[in-house]
Amino acid sequence: MALGMFLFELATLSAEELQRKTNWSHARSPRIGARDATQYTGPGEEVITLAGSVFQEIADGRVSLDQLRELADAGEALPLVAGNGTVFGCFVIEGLDERHTWLLADGTPRQIDFSINLLRVDDPATQRYANGDQPAPAKPAA
C-alpha cells in the first residue's frame, strides 16, 4: 500500500487493516403524508482508515509516523494505491492516532498501534482541466 511516496511496509508501518466507508448525497424535500422526496446530488464523503502495528525489533515506527505528520502538514492530496495496483483515488490525511505499549525504561515503546484516517478529495490534476484550463502543449523534439 502506498500513500503518495510513503510505502506501508514492514520496514516502515505495516497496514494490517483497511476500512472504507463511502456515502452518496441526496437532497430532501419534505412532503405531507408521504416520505420525503429525494434527488441524487452526487458523491458524498469517502473515508479510508488504515490500521496496524509496528514493533521496535523490526522498525522504528516513530520515524514513519513523523513522516506521515509531515505529509499531513503539507495538506496535499496524495494518491492511495494498493500493492495489487488498485487505485483508490486521491486522499488527504485527516487524522493519525497512535498508542504506545510495552514501554522500556527510557520510554521507548516496543509496540506502536496506529490508525490513519484519510478523506477522499477530487484529483487536483483533473480539477484543473474541469475548470477549463488546458494542458500545456508538448514541445517538439529538437
LINPELIN-V269096 format. One record per backbone hydrogen bond with DSSP energy under -1.0 kcal/mol. CO is the residue of the C=O (numbers start at 1). NH is the residue of the N-H. E is the energy in kcal/mol with one decimal. If there is no record, write none. Layout:
CO/NH/E
CO/NH/E
//
This chain:
1/8/-3.1
2/81/-2.6
3/6/-2.1
6/3/-2.6
9/12/-1.3
17/51/-2.4
19/49/-3.0
21/47/-2.7
23/44/-2.3
25/41/-2.5
27/39/-1.9
29/37/-2.7
37/29/-2.6
39/27/-2.9
42/25/-2.8
45/23/-2.0
46/120/-2.8
47/21/-2.9
48/118/-3.0
49/19/-2.6
50/116/-2.6
51/16/-2.2
51/17/-2.2
52/114/-2.7
54/112/-2.6
55/58/-2.2
55/59/-2.4
59/61/-1.3
60/63/-1.1
61/65/-2.6
62/66/-1.9
63/67/-1.8
64/68/-2.0
65/69/-2.0
66/70/-2.0
67/71/-1.9
68/72/-2.4
69/73/-2.7
70/74/-1.5
78/91/-3.0
79/4/-2.9
80/88/-2.8
81/2/-2.7
82/85/-2.0
86/82/-2.9
89/80/-2.5
90/121/-2.6
91/78/-3.1
92/119/-2.5
95/117/-2.8
97/115/-2.2
99/113/-2.6
101/110/-1.2
101/111/-1.7
102/110/-1.1
104/107/-2.1
108/104/-2.8
110/56/-2.5
111/101/-2.7
112/54/-2.2
113/99/-2.7
114/52/-2.2
115/97/-3.2
116/50/-2.2
117/94/-2.9
117/95/-1.4
118/48/-2.2
119/92/-2.4
123/127/-2.0
124/128/-1.5
125/129/-1.1
126/130/-1.9
127/131/-1.5
128/133/-1.8
129/132/-1.3
//
